């Protein structure tokens, strides 16, 4: 029980500290004080969607395979 509680605290600490890293907005040098600018580059997520789709398909295959093995036993 003691080790489970310690692992839970460590996991939550790492998870919540990573949220804090992204919660602080970057500074802005413009006169308007707006965080968005017209010359900001777009976020390149199109290339990552293909990898994410493949990972999702592999995870679903693995999950269904484990479920079938468990039901067969």
Buried (B, 14 or more C-beta within 10 A) or exposed (E): EEEEEEEEEEEEEEEEEEEEEEEEEEEEEEEEEEEEEEEEEEEEEEEEEEEEEEEEEEEEEEEEEEEEEEEEE
